[in-house]
Amino acid sequence: MKANDKTLLNNRTTIPVPLTRMGFGGAPLGNLYRKISEEDAQAALQAAYDAGIRYFDTAPQYGLGRSEGRFGKALARFNDDEVKLSTKIGRLLVDCEPDEVTPEAFVDVPQKRIVFDYSYDGVMRSFEASKKRLERDDIDILLVHDVDVFSHGSQEVSDAKVRELFDEGGYRALHDLRDAGEIAAIGAGVNEWEVCEKLLGLGDFDGFLLAGRYTLLEQEALTSFLPLCIERDVGIILGGPYNSGILATGPVAGAKYNYEDAPQDILDRVAKIQAVCAAHDTKLIAAALQFVFGHPAVKTVIPGAVNAAEVAANVAVLETPIPTGLWSDLRGEGLIRTDAPLPSEAS
């Protein structure tokens, strides 16, 4: 660990893999929305490592393998047993013709198309392909990627993907890999807490990477899902703490929410939250990043970064002192739920 070790250490150990309090989310390094130079990508990863971050998350989807490839180069350079890594299954990357490429929200991607596959064979093929791109023989956490409505467009298709995971052997493959010691933990990485709750009703998982669904803007997961995580001893890796950007930028023109331009009601709500933050001389981004740690199920948070400066900014935000009165004022004005655990109350 480097200078920021006290900030980045994490004593919350529900997930059976030690994770630093802040991790590094790899979606932006897949050229999410815009092209990132290789130099900036490697500088961002190096800056994260130098700052004491030891948990790195990526996925085949992120730039159709580009993010994993960039991680592989950096991880070979780090050569540190403390580094913990997660990637995902569910999307196979298949060679294709130029007009068949499925970049989704990524730009400047390899000539690949995505095939969704949650079967036993699909999990194993995805795992082996990821290991090659990451240049590693071991991956610490393997997550089922995007079996949610957000990704598949309807509840019917989401339900079908969940059935495929269990009926076609994908869930068994995850357990086989864990039992063989090739991975240490299994879970899912999704954009909706509802499907996590459904998965917990069907099987045993070590944790979930929940993107954007427990934030300063959204706390619906408090109703049933997060209490269930505490009951089942399941940890949460919190992705998307800025709800795709708006909690970092504020309600500016073109601010992103859920990967799209933020609607007016979200812009208005963020403006109110930002006003409370300003009254306490606190930046919105700092309140957004630290709010999630109030809940005991949250084990780590993984904001993304596209260069070394953004990594440094994320670490600085995590270190920013937050006045206790900020949280109580947000609660008092109805801007966060009254049952939301506050960072000032966390043990």
N, C-alpha and C positions, 0 to 999 in steps of 0.2 A: 504494500500500500504506500501511497505517496502522501502529499501534504494534507489531503482532504479525508484521511482515513476515518477520523472520528465522525464526520458527517455521513460517510458512505457505508460504514459498517451497519449490519442489521442483525439484531438478536432475535427476530421473529422467525422461527425455524419450522413452520408447519410443512412446507414443501421440503421433501427429503434431499434437497440440494442447497448448500449454503449460497445465498444470493446477497450481493451488496444492495444497500438501501436504494440506490439508483442503478439502473441498468442502461443499456444502449439499445434503442429500437431501430431495426435495420431497414424499415420500409423506405425512408428517404434515399438511402444509398442504392436502391433499385431504380433511381431516377423517377421518383414519384412527382408527377406534374412537370418536372423540368430536368434537363440533363445536368448531372453532377460530374465534374471532372474526376479522373482517377486520382489525381494529386490531392484534391480536396477530400475525397472519400477516405483515402488512406491517412490523411492528416487528422480527420475527425476520429477515426478509430484509434489512432495513436494517442491523441489527446485524451480520449476516454480512458484508455489504459493508464496513461501517465497520471491521471487524476485519481486513480484508485478504483475505477469502475471495473468490475470483474465478471459481470453478467452481460451477455450479448445475445440478442434475439433476432432471428431472420426467418426467411421462408422461401421456398421455390418461387412463389408468386411474385415476390418483390423484384421486379425487373426481369421476370422470366429467367431467373438464375443469376442475374448480375449481382444482386446483393450478396448472395451466398459466396460467389466467386471473390468478391472484394473482401468479405470476412475471412475467407481462406487464406488470402495473401497476408492479411494482418495477423491472424492467429499463428501462422507459421513463424512470424517475426516475434511474437510475444513469447512463445515457448514457456508458458507459465502454468503450473498445475492448478493454480487458484482460479483460472478462467473457467467460467461455466457458460454453456452454450445451449440454446434451444433453437429448434427449427420445426417445421410442420409437415404434415402429410395431408393428402386429399387432392392435390393438383399434380398430375404428371406432366412433364414438359416434353413435347414430341416434336421432332423435326417436321418442317412443313414448307409449303410454298410461301413466297412473300405476301400474297394476298390472304393467307390463312392465319397470319400472326394474330394472337389475341393479347394485346398489351394491357388491356384494362386501363388503369389510370397512370401507367408508366410510359415513358418515352425512351427512344433510342435503345430498344431491347433486342436481344438475339432473335434469330429467325426460328421461333418456337410457337406452338399453339398449346393451349391448356386442355387437358382431358381430366375431368373430375373422376376420381376413383378412390373409394373408401373401403375396398375389398382387402382381403388378406394379401393377395399378390400386389395390389396397388400400394399398400403400406410398405411392403418390403422393397419394391422397386423404387419408391420415392426415397426411402431411407438410404438405400445404397447410392442413388444418384446424388443426394445431398452430401453424403460423406465424401464423394469424389470432388464436388465443387468446393466443399469446405476444407478439403485436404486433411481430414481427421478420421481416425478410426473409431472415435467415440463421440457421442452426442449426449449431453446430460439430460435434457428434457425434450420429449417428442410430443407435439401437440396436434390434435385433429383440427384442421383449418377450415373455418367457414362452413359449418353445417347449419347456418342460420338463415332466417328469412331475408335479412339485408343482402346477403350474398347471392341467394338463389331466386329471389323475386316473389316467392309465395310460401305460405305455410305448408302447402301440399308437397312442394319440392323439398323444402327443409326436412319435413318428416320422412320423406323417402330417403334422403341422404343419411339421416340418423338410422333408419332401418337397415340401410346398406352396411353401415359401419358395424352393426351388431349381427345381422343375418349373414353377411358375406365374409365375415372373418376379420375385419379390420381391427376391431376391439381385441380379438384374440391375438392378432399379430403384435399389437402394442404390449400385451402382457408377456408374450413369448420373448420379445426383445428385452423387456425389463427383467424377466426371470433369467435370461441368459447373461445379464450384466452388460449388455450393449448400450442400454440407456438406464438412467437412474430414476426417472419419473415420467409419468404420462398425464396428459390433460387435453384441453382444447383451447384453441385461440379463436375467438369469435367477437362479433360486434353486438351481441345481444345476450343479456343475462338469462332470458327465458329458456334458451336452448341449453344453457349450462345446467339450469335446474332440472330440465328434462333428462339430461345425460346422467345426473346424479341419481335420478330415479331408476336408471337402467343398469348402472355399473359403478365401479369404484375408480375414482380419479384422484391424483395427488394435488392437482391445482388447475386453475384456469387463467389464461391470459384474456382479460376482459378489456376490450378496446372502447373507450369513450362512454361507457354506460354507468360509471360511478365517478362523477366529477362535480365540480362546483356548480355546474348547470343541471345535472341529472342525478337524482338519488332514488329512483323508483326501485332499484335493486334492494333497498333496505326493507321492503315490505315482506319478502319471503326468502329471496335467494341468499343474501349475505348472512342472515341468521342461520340458514341451513349450512352454509360453509363453516360457521363456528361450531355448529352441532356435529358436523361430519369431519371436522379437523382438516378442512380443505383450504389451501392458500390461494390468494389472488395476486397475480402479476398484473399491475394496472398499466395498460397501454392507452394511448390517446388521452392523456390527462388534460390536454388543451382542446378536446373535442374537434380535432382536425385543424386547429389553428386559432379559432376565435378567442379562446381564453388566453392566448399568448399575444395576439395582435390587438385585442379589443374590438369594438364594433365599428371597424373602419370599412370603407368601401371595398367590396370583394372579399371580405373576411370569410373563411371557410368553416363550415359546420357539417359534420358527417360527410366530408369529402366533396361538398358542393357549396355554392354560395349560400351564406346564411340567410334564412328568411327574416322578415321584419320583426316577428315576435321574439326571435332569439336575439337579434340585434338590440332590441329594446331591453330585454332582460339582462343581457351582458352589460349594457350601459348603466343599469341600476347597480349591479354588482361592482362595476368599476368605480362608480361614485362613492360607494361605501369604502372601498379600498383606498381611494384618494383621500378620504376624510381621515384615514389612519396613516397617511403617508406611506402607503404600501402599494407596490406594483401588482396589478391584476395577475400577472403570470406567476408571481411568487405565491399568492394566495391559492391559485389553482393547483400548483404543483404540490403544495404542502397540505392542502385540505384532505386529500385522500388518505393520508397517514393517520387520520383520526380513527379510522376503522381498523380493528385488530386483525381482520382477515387479509388486509392488504400487506403484502410482504415486500414488494419492491415496485418502483415506478420506472417506466422505460420511455422517456421522451426521445424523439428522434433528433438528429442533427446532420447537417450537410457539410460542415467544415469545423475546424478546430475552435473557431470563435464561438460557434453555437454550443459546442460542448462546454466550453468555459462558462458561457452564460447560464446553461442549465445547472451546472454545479454551484455557481454563485447564487442562483435563485433558491436552490435547496438550502443554502446556508443563511438566507435572509431571515432576520428575526421578524416574527409576525406578532403584532400586539394582540393580546388576548381579547380585547374589546372588539376587534374586527369580527371575530367569529360570532360573538354574542349579538353584534349589531346586524350581521347578515341573517342570523336566526330570527331576531326580533322583527325585521322588516319582511319576513316571509320569503327570503331569497334562497334559503336552504331549509331543508326539512327540520322540524323540531326534534326528531329522533335521530338526526345525523350525528354520530360521535364526532367531537371536535378534537383537533390536534392538541389543544390545551388541556384536554381531559385524558389523553392517551397516556398509558403507563410507560 
